[in-house]
């Protein structure tokens, strides 16, 4: 998950690139715009189905969760639950969810902070980098627990199965970014019969010794995994990829685990460290995962 150490590493990366703080902020503002240029979508996506969307409210054991639901305008499609990064559901993830819908999925982009506030909590990832942003988010983060996330995921799966746009004959996928990485594994654990694929991008805290660590939950899932690790996360915790490989193998779960030559946050379109080339590679691997397992 994004923390002060990660932000310090990303700031050091920017300095090595010859960028100052203002440049870094400008990159965050421009990355999302770049992601929407024609060159950032494939030919098949550009000619993909027209999408429709709506803001929805879902009952969970802890209250009412708001979310963004986007789907092709015609037919039924396999569903995907998208867990945003630490800055939460916002325009960047609405665009990412919409792009995934054009690939033929019914996508639920969730607000993991619904216990504290409806989305958007923040306008961009850069807002998290400010002292005010950190002060705002810390109490909201404290209200999220592994057990709560599992309960949320179960509620989201049940809600999706009740939507006419969802093909319930297909299994459900999940993808998570940053703090959402562990959540995607917990989604697979919440309903093993329904969740067939889980993708984590620059996620943190995936491996651990506690019973509720995502790596410990893999054996109780029936999902295939894509775990895309940032190079600076790997430098800080070099044994995590090995532990995740061992956990997946022991659980008998297919897992593609790779360290990408990019900084933590590289897949999120409004991140200052957004890396278009590596983000497109990760996106393609996610689509392949879903095609094979949903």
LUMTOR-901164 format. One record per residue: x negated, y, z negated of N, C-alpha, C in turn. Coordinates in steps of 0.1 Angstrom, whole numbers, padded with zeros to 4 digits, always signed. Atoms other than C-alpha are relative to their C-alpha. Example, Ala and Ser with C-alpha at 12.3 -4.5 7.8 and 13.67 -1.06 7.14 Angstrom:
BEGIN
-0009-0012+0000-0123-0045-0078-0009+0012+0000+0009-0011+0000-0137-0011-0071+0008+0011-0008
//
This chain:
BEGIN
-0008-0012+0000+0000+0000+0000-0009+0012+0000+0007-0013+0001-0011+0036+0005-0002+0004-0014+0003-0005+0013-0029+0048-0026-0011+0010+0001+0010-0010-0001-0055+0073-0035-0013-0005+0006+0012+0006-0006-0083+0050-0025+0001-0001+0015-0003+0000-0014-0067+0044+0009-0001+0013+0007+0000-0014-0006-0062+0081+0015-0014+0005+0000+0014-0005+0000-0098+0088+0005-0008-0007+0012+0007+0007-0011-0110+0061+0030+0004+0006+0014-0005-0006-0013-0088+0076+0058-0006+0014+0002+0006-0013-0001-0101+0111+0050-0015-0001+0004+0015+0002-0004-0137+0098+0052+0000-0004+0015+0000+0004-0015-0128+0082+0086+0002+0013+0008-0002-0012-0007-0115+0116+0097-0013+0009+0001+0012-0008+0001-0147+0133+0086-0011-0006+0010+0010+0007-0009-0168+0107+0105+0004+0003+0015-0005-0003-0014-0147+0116+0136-0002+0015+0003+0002-0015-0001-0156+0153+0130+0012+0008-0001-0013-0006+0002-0121+0162+0119+0001+0006-0013-0002-0006+0013-0113+0187+0092+0015-0003-0005-0013+0003+0005-0082+0186+0070+0012+0005+0009-0011-0005-0009-0062+0208+0094+0001-0009+0012+0000+0009-0011-0072+0186+0123+0008-0013-0003-0007+0013+0004-0060+0155+0103+0015+0002-0001-0014-0002+0001-0027+0171+0096+0007+0002+0014-0005-0002-0013-0023+0181+0132+0002-0014+0007-0001+0013-0005-0029+0145+0142+0012-0007-0004-0012+0007+0005-0001+0133+0120+0012+0006+0007-0011-0006-0006+0023+0158+0136+0001-0004+0015-0001+0003-0015+0013+0149+0172+0001-0015+0003+0000+0015-0003+0010+0111+0168+0014-0005+0004-0014+0005-0003+0048+0106+0168+0004+0005+0014-0004-0005-0013+0052+0128+0199-0007-0008+0011+0007+0008-0009+0025+0109+0217+0006-0014+0002-0006+0014-0001+0042+0076+0209+0013+0000+0008-0012+0000-0008+0073+0087+0228-0002+0003+0015+0003-0002-0015+0055+0094+0261+0002-0013+0007-0003+0012-0008+0063+0071+0289-0011-0011-0001+0011+0010+0001+0029+0054+0286+0000-0008-0013+0000+0008+0013+0037+0042+0251+0011-0010+0000-0010+0011-0001+0065+0019+0263-0004-0008+0012+0003+0008-0012+0062-0010+0286+0010+0002+0010-0009-0001-0011+0079-0012+0319+0013-0007-0004-0012+0007+0004+0104-0037+0305+0008+0008-0010-0007-0008+0010+0112-0015+0276+0007+0013+0006-0005-0012-0006+0116+0016+0298+0013-0003+0008-0011+0004-0007+0142-0004+0318+0009-0009-0009-0008+0009+0009+0157-0021+0287+0014+0005-0002-0014-0003+0002+0192-0020+0275+0002+0014-0007-0005-0012+0008+0210+0012+0263+0003-0004-0014-0003+0003+0014+0212+0013+0226+0011+0009-0006-0009-0008+0008+0238+0024+0201-0005-0001-0015+0005+0000+0014+0232+0032+0164+0011+0006-0009-0008-0006+0010+0249+0041+0132-0007-0001-0013+0004+0001+0014+0241+0049+0096+0009-0008-0008-0009+0010+0007+0254+0022+0073-0003+0000-0015+0002+0001+0015+0258+0016+0036+0003-0015-0003+0000+0014+0003+0252-0019+0022+0000-0002-0015+0000+0003+0014+0262-0032-0012-0011-0010-0004+0010+0009+0006+0234-0047-0032+0002-0002-0015-0002+0001+0014+0232-0059-0068-0004+0013-0008+0004-0013+0007+0216-0025-0077+0007+0012+0004-0007-0011-0005+0240-0003-0059+0003+0000+0015-0003-0001-0014+0246+0010-0024-0012+0005+0008+0012-0003-0008+0217+0010+0001+0004+0006+0013-0003-0006-0013+0218+0033+0031-0011-0005+0009+0009+0006-0010+0201+0021+0063+0005+0005+0014-0002-0003-0014+0199+0028+0100+0001-0013+0008-0003+0012-0008+0214+0002+0123+0000+0003+0015+0001-0003-0014+0204+0002+0160+0000-0013+0008-0002+0013-0007+0212-0024+0187+0004+0003+0014-0005-0002-0014+0218-0029+0224+0015+0002+0001-0014-0004-0001+0251-0015+0235+0009-0012+0004-0008+0011-0004+0263-0048+0249-0006-0014-0005+0003+0013+0003+0263-0084+0237-0004-0002-0015+0005+0003+0014+0250-0101+0205-0015-0003+0001+0015+0001+0000+0213-0102+0196-0006-0004-0013+0007+0003+0013+0189-0116+0170-0003+0012-0008+0002-0012+0009+0186-0093+0140-0014+0000-0005+0013-0002+0007+0154-0078+0125+0002+0010-0011+0001-0010+0011+0150-0061+0092-0013+0007+0000+0013-0008+0000+0124-0033+0093-0001+0008-0013+0004-0007+0013+0108-0021+0060-0010+0011+0003+0009-0011-0003+0092+0013+0064-0012+0000-0010+0012-0002+0009+0059+0024+0048+0004+0008-0012-0002-0006+0013+0055+0043+0016+0008+0013+0000-0008-0012-0001+0071+0075+0029+0014-0002+0004-0014+0003-0001+0103+0057+0036+0007+0002+0014-0008-0001-0012+0131+0057+0062+0000+0015+0005+0001-0013-0005+0126+0088+0084+0000-0001+0015-0001+0000-0014+0125+0099+0120-0010-0009+0007+0010+0008-0006+0093+0080+0128+0005-0015+0001-0005+0014+0000+0110+0047+0118+0013-0002+0007-0011+0001-0009+0142+0055+0135-0004-0002+0014+0005+0002-0014+0122+0058+0167-0006-0014+0002+0006+0013-0001+0103+0026+0160+0011-0011+0000-0011+0009+0000+0135+0008+0152+0008+0000+0013-0007-0001-0012+0152+0021+0183-0008-0007+0012+0009+0007-0010+0122+0009+0204+0002-0015-0001-0002+0014+0001+0126-0025+0190+0013-0005+0005-0013+0003-0005+0163-0025+0198+0000-0001+0015+0001+0001-0015+0154-0018+0235-0006-0013+0004+0006+0013-0004+0135-0051+0234+0010-0011-0002-0010+0010+0001+0168-0069+0227+0003-0005-0014-0003+0004+0014+0172-0069+0189+0010+0010-0007-0009-0009+0009+0198-0056+0164-0009+0003-0012+0010-0004+0010+0175-0037+0140+0006+0008-0011-0004-0007+0012+0183-0027+0105-0012+0006-0007+0011-0007+0006+0158+0000+0093+0005+0004-0014-0006-0002+0013+0163+0001+0055-0007+0011-0008+0005-0010+0009+0158+0027+0028-0004-0007-0013+0005+0007+0012+0137+0010+0001+0002+0008-0013-0002-0009+0012+0143+0040-0022+0014+0003-0003-0014-0003+0002+0181+0038-0022+0004+0002-0015-0003-0001+0014+0180+0034-0060-0001+0014-0005+0003-0013+0005+0167+0069-0063+0007+0011+0009-0005-0010-0009+0180+0088-0032+0003-0005+0013-0001+0004-0014+0194+0084+0002-0011+0005+0009+0011-0005-0010+0170+0088+0032+0005+0012+0007+0015+0002+0001+0151+0106+0043-0005+0006-0013+0007-0005+0012+0129+0110+0012-0010+0010+0004+0011-0009-0005+0101+0126+0032+0002+0001+0015-0001-0003-0015+0099+0141+0067-0011-0007+0008+0011+0006-0007+0066+0125+0075-0010-0006-0010+0010+0006+0008+0037+0104+0062-0009+0010-0006+0008-0011+0006+0017+0136+0057+0005+0005-0013-0006-0006+0013+0041+0147+0030-0004-0008-0012+0005+0009+0011+0030+0117+0009-0014+0004-0004+0014-0003+0003-0006+0130+0010-0001+0013-0009+0000-0012+0008+0004+0162-0009+0002-0004-0015-0003+0003+0014+0004+0164-0047+0015+0000-0003-0015-0001+0002+0041+0173-0046+0006-0013+0005-0006+0012-0005+0048+0143-0024-0003-0012-0009+0004+0011+0009+0030+0119-0047+0009+0001-0013-0008-0002+0012+0048+0134-0077+0015-0004+0002-0013+0004-0003+0081+0129-0060+0002-0015+0002-0002+0014-0003+0076+0093-0049-0003-0009-0012+0004+0009+0010+0059+0078-0080+0012-0006-0008-0011+0005+0008+0091+0075-0101+0009-0009+0009-0008+0008-0009+0109+0061-0070-0006-0014+0002+0007+0012-0002+0083+0035-0064+0001-0009-0013-0001+0007+0013+0085+0025-0101+0013-0008-0001-0013+0006+0001+0121+0015-0096+0001-0013+0009+0000+0011-0009+0112-0011-0070-0008-0012-0006+0006+0011+0006+0104-0046-0082+0001-0012+0010-0001+0012-0009+0097-0080-0065+0014-0006+0000-0014+0006+0001+0130-0094-0078+0010+0009+0006-0010-0009-0006+0149-0063-0067-0001+0000+0015+0002+0001-0015+0134-0065-0032+0006-0013+0005-0005+0012-0005+0143-0101-0029+0016+0000+0000-0015-0002+0001+0179-0093-0040+0005+0009+0012-0004-0009-0011+0180-0064-0015+0000-0008+0013+0001+0008-0012+0168-0087+0013+0011-0009+0002-0012+0009-0001+0195-0112+0006+0012+0007+0004-0012-0008-0003+0221-0085+0007-0001+0005+0015+0001-0005-0014+0207-0072+0040+0003-0011+0010-0002+0012-0009+0207-0107+0056+0015-0002+0001-0014+0002+0000+0243-0112+0045+0008+0010+0008-0007-0010-0008+0254-0079+0059-0002-0001+0015+0003+0002-0014+0237-0085+0092+0008-0011+0006-0007+0011-0005+0254-0118+0095+0015+0003+0002-0014-0004-0002+0288-0100+0093+0002+0010+0011-0002-0010-0011+0281-0077+0122+0002-0006+0014-0004+0006-0013+0296-0083+0156-0012+0001+0010+0012-0002-0009+0263-0071+0173-0011-0010-0002+0010+0010+0003+0243-0099+0157+0003-0014+0004-0002+0014-0004+0239-0133+0172-0005-0009-0012+0003+0008+0012+0241-0155+0141-0005-0014+0003+0006+0012-0004+0231-0185+0161-0016+0001+0001+0014-0002+0000+0196-0170+0162-0004+0003-0014+0005-0004+0013+0174-0166+0132-0004+0014-0001+0003-0015+0003+0165-0132+0116-0015+0002-0001+0014-0004+0002+0131-0115+0118-0001+0011-0010+0003-0011+0009+0115-0091+0094-0013+0006+0004+0013-0006-0002+0087-0066+0098-0001+0011-0010+0003-0009+0010+0071-0044+0072-0013+0007+0001+0012-0008-0001+0045-0016+0071-0004+0005-0013+0006-0005+0012+0022-0006+0043+0007-0007-0012-0007+0007+0011+0043-0013+0011+0010-0009+0004-0010+0009-0005+0068-0030+0033-0006-0013+0004+0006+0013-0004+0043-0057+0042+0004-0011-0010-0004+0010+0009+0049-0077+0010+0015-0002+0000-0014+0001+0000+0086-0070+0013+0005-0009+0011-0004+0008-0011+0088-0088+0046-0002-0015-0003+0001+0013+0005+0075-0120+0030+0011-0003-0010-0011+0002+0010+0100-0116+0002+0014-0001+0007-0012+0002-0008+0127-0113+0029+0001-0014+0005+0000+0014-0004+0117-0147+0042+0003-0009-0011-0003+0008+0012+0119-0161+0007+0014+0001-0004-0014-0003+0005+0153-0145+0000+0010-0009+0007-0009+0008-0008+0170-0166+0027-0008-0009+0010+0009+0008-0009+0147-0193+0042+0008-0006+0012-0008+0006-0011+0175-0208+0063+0003+0010+0011-0003-0010-0010+0181-0175+0081-0012+0007+0005+0011-0008-0005+0148-0158+0083-0011-0008+0006+0009+0009-0007+0125-0173+0109-0014+0006+0003+0013-0006-0003+0097-0148+0113-0002+0013-0008+0003-0012+0009+0080-0121+0092-0014+0006+0005+0012-0007-0005+0054-0096+0104-0004+0011-0010+0005-0011+0009+0032-0074+0081-0011+0007+0007+0010-0009-0006+0013-0044+0093-0006+0009-0010+0007-0007+0011-0014-0029+0071+0007-0001-0013-0006+0002+0013+0004-0044+0042-0011-0002-0011+0009+0001+0011-0012-0046+0008+0006-0009-0011-0005+0008+0011-0009-0069-0022+0007-0013+0004-0006+0012-0005+0000-0099-0001-0005-0013-0007+0006+0011+0007-0023-0123-0019-0002+0003-0015+0002-0002+0015-0024-0128-0057+0003-0013-0007-0001+0012+0009-0022-0152-0086+0014+0000-0007-0013+0000+0007+0012-0141-0100+0010-0009+0008-0009+0009-0006+0041-0165-0093+0008+0007+0011-0008-0007-0010+0059-0137-0073-0008+0007+0011+0009-0005-0011+0029-0128-0051+0005-0006+0013-0005+0005-0013+0039-0131-0014-0007-0012+0004+0007+0013-0004+0012-0157-0008+0005-0012-0007-0005+0011+0007+0027-0178-0035+0015-0004+0005-0014+0002-0004+0062-0175-0020+0001-0007+0014+0000+0005-0014+0052-0187+0015+0005-0015+0001-0004+0014+0000+0057-0224+0006+0015-0002-0002-0014+0001+0002+0093-0217-0002+0008+0008+0011-0006-0006-0012+0100-0201+0032-0001-0009+0012+0001+0007-0013+0106-0214+0067-0003+0009+0012+0003-0010-0010+0092-0185+0086-0014-0002+0006+0013-0002-0006+0063-0180+0110-0005+0014-0003+0005-0013+0004+0040-0151+0101-0010+0006+0009+0011-0008-0006+0020-0123+0117-0005+0009-0011+0006-0008+0010-0003-0106+0093-0011+0008+0006+0010-0009-0007-0022-0076+0108-0006+0009-0011+0007-0007+0011-0048-0062+0084-0008+0011+0005+0008-0011-0004-0064-0028+0086-0015-0003-0004+0014+0003+0003-0102-0028+0087-0005+0006-0014+0004-0006+0013-0106-0005+0056+0007-0008-0011-0006+0009+0010-0081-0027+0037-0009-0013-0002+0008+0012+0000-0102-0057+0047-0014+0002-0007+0012-0003+0006-0134-0040+0036+0001+0001-0015-0002-0001+0014-0119-0033+0002+0003-0013-0007-0005+0013+0006-0104-0068-0003-0004-0011+0011+0004+0009-0011-0124-0091+0021+0005-0014-0002-0004+0014+0003-0112-0123+0004+0015-0002+0003-0014+0001-0001-0075-0115+0010+0004-0008+0012-0003+0007-0013-0074-0128+0046-0002-0015-0002+0003+0014+0002-0090-0161+0035+0011-0006-0009-0010+0004+0009-0065-0164+0006+0013-0002+0007-0012+0001-0008-0036-0158+0030+0000-0011+0009+0001+0011-0009-0049-0183+0055+0002-0013-0008-0001+0012+0008-0052-0209+0027+0014-0002-0004-0014+0001+0005-0017-0201+0014+0009-0005+0012-0008+0004-0011-0002-0204+0049-0002-0015+0004+0003+0013-0004-0020-0236+0057+0006-0010-0011-0006+0009+0011-0010-0252+0023+0015-0001+0001-0015+0000-0001+0026-0242+0029+0005-0006+0013-0004+0006-0013+0025-0256+0064+0008+0011+0009-0006-0011-0007+0036-0222+0078-0009+0005+0011+0008-0006-0011+0024-0209+0112-0003+0014-0004+0003-0014+0004+0005-0177+0106-0012+0005+0009+0011-0007-0008-0015-0154+0129-0005+0011-0010+0006-0010+0009-0038-0134+0106-0012+0006+0006+0011-0007-0008-0061-0108+0121-0003+0013-0007+0005-0014+0004-0082-0078+0110-0001+0008+0012+0000-0009-0011-0076-0050+0134-0011+0011-0002+0010-0011+0001-0103-0024+0142+0006+0014-0001-0008-0012+0001-0081+0004+0129+0002+0002-0015-0002-0004+0014-0074+0023+0097+0014-0004-0006-0013+0002+0006-0046+0016+0072+0010+0011+0004-0010-0009-0005-0015+0031+0087+0000+0001+0015+0002-0003-0014-0025+0027+0123+0012-0003+0009-0012+0003-0008+0009+0013+0135+0011+0010-0002-0011-0010+0002+0031+0041+0121-0002+0012+0008+0002-0010-0011+0037+0067+0148-0002+0014-0005+0003-0014+0004+0035+0098+0126-0012+0000-0010+0012+0000+0009+0004+0087+0107-0012+0007+0007+0012-0007-0006-0028+0108+0112-0009-0010+0006+0010+0010-0005-0047+0075+0118+0007-0009+0010-0007+0008-0010-0021+0062+0143-0010-0003+0012+0009+0004-0011-0041+0042+0169+0008-0007+0011-0010+0004-0010-0021+0038+0200-0004-0014+0006+0004+0012-0007-0042+0010+0216+0003-0012-0010-0002+0011+0010-0042-0012+0184+0014-0001-0004-0014+0001+0003-0006-0003+0176+0007-0008+0011-0007+0007-0011+0005-0015+0210-0004-0015+0000+0004+0014+0002-0015-0047+0205+0008-0007-0011-0008+0005+0011+0002-0053+0172+0015-0002+0003-0014+0000-0004+0036-0045+0186+0003-0012+0010-0001+0011-0009+0031-0070+0214-0001-0014-0007+0001+0012+0008+0021-0097+0189+0013-0003-0008-0013+0001+0007+0053-0090+0169+0011-0005+0009-0010+0005-0010+0074-0094+0200-0001-0014+0003+0003+0014-0003+0057-0127+0208+0005-0009-0012-0004+0008+0012+0063-0139+0172+0016-0001+0000-0014+0001+0000+0100-0130+0174+0006-0009+0011-0004+0007-0012+0104-0145+0209-0001-0015-0003+0003+0014+0003+0090-0178+0196+0008-0006-0011-0005+0006+0013+0108-0181+0163+0014+0005-0004-0014-0005+0003+0142-0163+0164+0010-0007+0009
//
